[in-house]
Amino acid sequence: MILASIPSPPINVIEVGPLNIHFYGILIGIGVVIAMIITERRYLSFGGNPKDVEKAAFWAVVIGFLGARLAYVSTHLSRFEGRWLHIFAIWEGGLALFGGLTGGAIAAIWVMRRRKGDFPAFADAVAIGLPAAQAMGRWGNYFNQELFGTPTDLPWGLEIARRYRPAEYVEFETFHPTFLYESLWNLGVIAVLLTVERRFKLRRGSMLLAYFIMYGTGRFLLELIRTDTTFRFLGLSRNGWVSLAVVIGGIIGLWFRNRTREQETSSV
């Protein structure tokens, strides 16, 4: 017996004349603006030129969205058979974060090199902006009733309309609200990173590596209860394996980057 639950919104779009404005797009847009404001202010506080952030952020968003969409489509081709134009309908949902991070990182590095900006400082600045954007953007999944977890009868179980439920769980009514878990996790990531930044003297650029470790850990755990991935290898989804690789890579990168600094300090 379910004593309490989180209702899903009855609508996911606002109709303004001939226009359909999707909450998913609105929330992602707000997330992007939040990330840019935070990143620009932090980069300025590190002694950087805010114009670097504006240029880097613009191309990181453009290429990041492209990478996120292509990564999603490449793993969900069956959903677009006979409706290929929907590949461009990102407001319907379907962005792979790791694809977006990869594309955005490549674009940001390229812009920073061309402008002779301080990429390590930019990395530390964006390490707080990214999880802030994710914390907001994940609520778009709530409005689309997508990317939820396995069935649960916990008081915070998320009600999902029958048409959105996976075939194997069609008789269940409430599911783990993984969008909420990830949103809260990202807020926790911000709190921890800011604490680490204040208390420890890490080499510039380390915050982004720490973000990779923390976000990757949370995403790995959430992938264990996500229901939207059909492909699994040894019990893990694609994103589960990618998350594991991101965590390991972040740990190695963080250790190597700050070990190098220790060696430089000891040699002085």
C-alpha positions as CSV (number, residue, x, y, z in Angstrom):
1,M,0.0,0.0,0.0
2,I,1.4,3.4,-1.1
3,L,0.9,6.0,1.7
4,A,2.5,8.9,-0.2
5,S,4.1,9.7,-3.5
6,I,5.3,12.6,-5.7
7,P,2.8,13.4,-8.5
8,S,4.1,13.9,-12.0
9,P,3.0,17.2,-13.6
10,P,-0.1,17.0,-15.8
11,I,1.6,19.0,-18.6
12,N,5.1,19.4,-20.0
13,V,4.4,22.2,-22.4
14,I,3.0,25.7,-22.5
15,E,1.0,26.6,-25.6
16,V,1.4,30.3,-26.7
17,G,-0.6,30.7,-29.9
18,P,1.1,28.4,-32.5
19,L,4.1,27.9,-30.3
20,N,4.7,25.0,-27.9
21,I,7.2,26.0,-25.2
22,H,8.5,22.9,-23.4
23,F,9.4,23.0,-19.7
24,Y,12.4,20.7,-20.6
25,G,13.9,23.4,-22.8
26,I,13.1,26.2,-20.3
27,L,14.8,24.4,-17.5
28,I,17.9,23.5,-19.5
29,G,18.1,27.1,-20.7
30,I,17.9,28.4,-17.1
31,G,20.6,25.9,-16.2
32,V,22.9,27.2,-18.9
33,V,22.4,30.8,-17.8
34,I,23.2,29.8,-14.1
35,A,26.3,28.0,-15.2
36,M,27.6,30.9,-17.3
37,I,27.0,33.4,-14.5
38,I,28.7,31.3,-11.9
39,T,31.6,30.4,-14.2
40,E,32.2,34.0,-15.3
41,R,32.2,35.3,-11.7
42,R,34.6,32.6,-10.5
43,Y,36.9,33.0,-13.5
44,L,37.0,36.8,-12.8
45,S,37.9,36.2,-9.2
46,F,40.8,34.0,-10.3
47,G,42.1,36.9,-12.3
48,G,40.8,35.8,-15.7
49,N,39.1,37.9,-18.4
50,P,35.3,37.4,-18.4
51,K,35.3,37.7,-22.2
52,D,37.2,34.3,-22.3
53,V,34.2,32.7,-20.5
54,E,31.7,34.2,-22.8
55,K,33.4,32.9,-25.9
56,A,34.3,29.5,-24.4
57,A,30.8,29.1,-22.9
58,F,29.1,29.9,-26.2
59,W,30.9,27.2,-28.1
60,A,30.9,24.8,-25.3
61,V,27.1,25.0,-25.1
62,V,26.7,24.7,-28.9
63,I,29.1,21.8,-29.4
64,G,28.1,20.3,-26.0
65,F,24.4,20.1,-27.0
66,L,25.4,18.6,-30.3
67,G,27.6,16.0,-28.6
68,A,24.9,15.3,-26.0
69,R,22.3,14.7,-28.7
70,L,24.4,12.6,-31.0
71,A,25.5,10.5,-28.0
72,Y,21.9,9.9,-27.0
73,V,20.7,9.2,-30.6
74,S,23.6,6.7,-31.2
75,T,22.4,4.6,-28.3
76,H,18.6,4.9,-29.0
77,L,18.4,4.5,-32.8
78,S,15.3,2.3,-32.6
79,R,13.4,5.3,-31.1
80,F,13.9,7.3,-34.3
81,E,13.1,4.7,-37.0
82,G,10.7,6.3,-39.4
83,R,10.8,9.6,-37.6
84,W,14.4,10.8,-38.3
85,L,13.6,14.5,-38.1
86,H,12.9,14.0,-34.4
87,I,16.6,13.6,-34.0
88,F,16.7,17.4,-33.8
89,A,13.7,17.7,-31.4
90,I,15.8,18.0,-28.2
91,W,12.8,19.6,-26.4
92,E,11.3,16.1,-26.4
93,G,14.1,15.0,-24.1
94,G,17.1,12.9,-24.9
95,L,20.5,14.3,-24.1
96,A,23.5,12.2,-23.0
97,L,25.4,14.2,-20.4
98,F,28.8,12.5,-21.0
99,G,28.5,13.3,-24.7
100,G,27.8,16.9,-23.9
101,L,30.7,17.1,-21.4
102,T,33.1,15.7,-24.0
103,G,31.9,18.0,-26.8
104,G,31.8,21.0,-24.4
105,A,35.3,20.3,-23.0
106,I,36.8,20.1,-26.5
107,A,35.2,23.4,-27.5
108,A,36.3,25.1,-24.3
109,I,39.9,24.0,-24.6
110,W,40.0,25.1,-28.3
111,V,38.6,28.6,-27.5
112,M,40.9,29.1,-24.5
113,R,44.0,28.1,-26.5
114,R,43.0,30.5,-29.3
115,R,42.4,33.4,-26.8
116,K,45.4,32.5,-24.7
117,G,43.2,32.2,-21.7
118,D,43.8,30.4,-18.4
119,F,42.2,27.0,-19.0
120,P,43.0,25.6,-15.5
121,A,41.3,28.6,-13.9
122,F,38.4,28.2,-16.3
123,A,38.2,24.5,-15.3
124,D,38.0,25.4,-11.6
125,A,35.4,28.0,-12.4
126,V,33.2,25.7,-14.5
127,A,33.5,22.9,-11.9
128,I,30.8,24.7,-9.8
129,G,28.8,26.0,-12.7
130,L,28.3,22.5,-14.3
131,P,26.6,20.8,-11.3
132,A,24.5,23.9,-10.7
133,A,23.2,23.7,-14.3
134,Q,22.6,19.9,-13.9
135,A,20.7,20.4,-10.6
136,M,18.3,22.7,-12.5
137,G,18.2,20.8,-15.8
138,R,17.3,17.5,-14.3
139,W,13.9,18.8,-13.5
140,G,13.2,18.8,-17.2
141,N,13.1,15.0,-16.9
142,Y,10.5,15.3,-14.3
143,F,8.2,17.2,-16.6
144,N,8.8,14.7,-19.4
145,Q,8.3,11.7,-17.1
146,E,11.5,10.1,-18.2
147,L,14.7,8.7,-16.9
148,F,13.1,7.4,-13.7
149,G,14.3,4.5,-11.6
150,T,12.9,1.1,-10.7
151,P,9.5,0.7,-8.9
152,T,9.3,1.7,-5.3
153,D,6.7,2.2,-2.6
154,L,8.7,4.7,-0.6
155,P,6.9,7.9,0.4
156,W,8.8,9.9,-2.2
157,G,8.1,7.5,-5.1
158,L,7.3,9.3,-8.3
159,E,4.0,8.7,-10.0
160,I,4.4,7.8,-13.7
161,A,1.6,7.8,-16.2
162,R,1.0,4.3,-17.7
163,R,2.0,5.3,-21.2
164,Y,5.5,6.3,-20.0
165,R,6.2,3.1,-18.0
166,P,8.6,0.4,-19.4
167,A,6.7,-2.7,-20.6
168,E,8.1,-4.8,-17.8
169,Y,6.9,-2.4,-15.1
170,V,3.6,-1.3,-16.7
171,E,1.6,-2.5,-13.6
172,F,3.6,-0.4,-11.2
173,E,2.5,3.1,-10.4
174,T,5.4,4.7,-8.5
175,F,9.2,4.7,-9.3
176,H,12.4,6.1,-7.8
177,P,12.7,9.8,-8.8
178,T,16.2,9.6,-10.1
179,F,15.9,13.1,-11.5
180,L,15.5,14.3,-7.9
181,Y,18.3,12.2,-6.6
182,E,20.7,13.5,-9.2
183,S,19.6,17.1,-8.6
184,L,20.2,16.8,-4.9
185,W,23.5,15.0,-5.5
186,N,24.7,17.9,-7.7
187,L,23.9,20.4,-4.9
188,G,25.9,18.2,-2.6
189,V,28.8,18.2,-5.1
190,I,28.8,22.0,-5.1
191,A,28.9,22.1,-1.3
192,V,31.8,19.6,-1.0
193,L,33.8,21.2,-3.8
194,L,33.6,24.7,-2.3
195,T,34.6,23.2,1.1
196,V,37.6,21.5,-0.5
197,E,38.6,24.6,-2.3
198,R,38.6,26.6,0.9
199,R,40.5,24.1,3.0
200,F,43.0,22.5,0.7
201,K,45.6,24.1,-1.6
202,L,45.1,22.1,-4.7
203,R,46.7,23.0,-8.0
204,R,44.6,25.1,-10.3
205,G,42.4,22.9,-12.4
206,S,41.9,20.3,-9.8
207,M,38.3,21.2,-9.0
208,L,37.1,19.9,-12.4
209,L,38.8,16.6,-11.7
210,A,37.2,16.5,-8.3
211,Y,33.9,17.2,-9.9
212,F,34.4,14.3,-12.3
213,I,35.0,12.0,-9.4
214,M,32.0,13.1,-7.4
215,Y,29.5,13.3,-10.2
216,G,30.7,10.1,-11.7
217,T,30.3,8.3,-8.4
218,G,26.7,9.5,-8.0
219,R,25.9,8.7,-11.6
220,F,27.3,5.2,-11.3
221,L,25.0,4.5,-8.4
222,L,22.0,5.9,-10.1
223,E,22.6,3.8,-13.2
224,L,22.0,0.8,-11.0
225,I,18.4,1.7,-10.7
226,R,17.7,3.5,-14.0
227,T,15.2,1.7,-16.3
228,D,15.7,3.5,-19.6
229,T,18.8,1.6,-20.7
230,T,18.2,-1.7,-22.5
231,F,21.9,-2.5,-23.1
232,R,23.8,-3.9,-20.2
233,F,27.2,-5.6,-19.9
234,L,28.0,-7.5,-16.7
235,G,24.9,-5.8,-15.2
236,L,26.0,-2.2,-16.0
237,S,24.6,0.2,-18.6
238,R,26.8,2.1,-21.0
239,N,26.6,5.2,-18.8
240,G,27.5,3.0,-15.8
241,W,30.7,1.9,-17.4
242,V,31.4,5.5,-18.6
243,S,30.8,6.8,-15.1
244,L,33.3,4.2,-13.7
245,A,35.9,5.3,-16.3
246,V,35.3,9.0,-15.4
247,V,35.8,8.3,-11.7
248,I,39.0,6.4,-12.3
249,G,40.3,8.9,-14.7
250,G,39.5,11.8,-12.3
251,I,41.3,10.1,-9.4
252,I,44.4,9.4,-11.6
253,G,44.3,12.9,-13.0
254,L,43.9,14.6,-9.6
255,W,46.6,12.5,-8.0
256,F,49.0,13.2,-10.9
257,R,48.3,16.9,-11.1
258,N,48.9,17.5,-7.4
259,R,51.8,15.1,-7.1
260,T,53.5,17.1,-9.8
261,R,53.0,20.2,-7.7
262,E,54.4,18.5,-4.6
263,Q,57.5,17.6,-6.6
264,E,57.9,21.1,-7.9
265,T,57.6,22.5,-4.4
266,S,60.1,20.1,-2.9
267,S,62.6,20.9,-5.5
268,V,62.6,24.6,-4.8
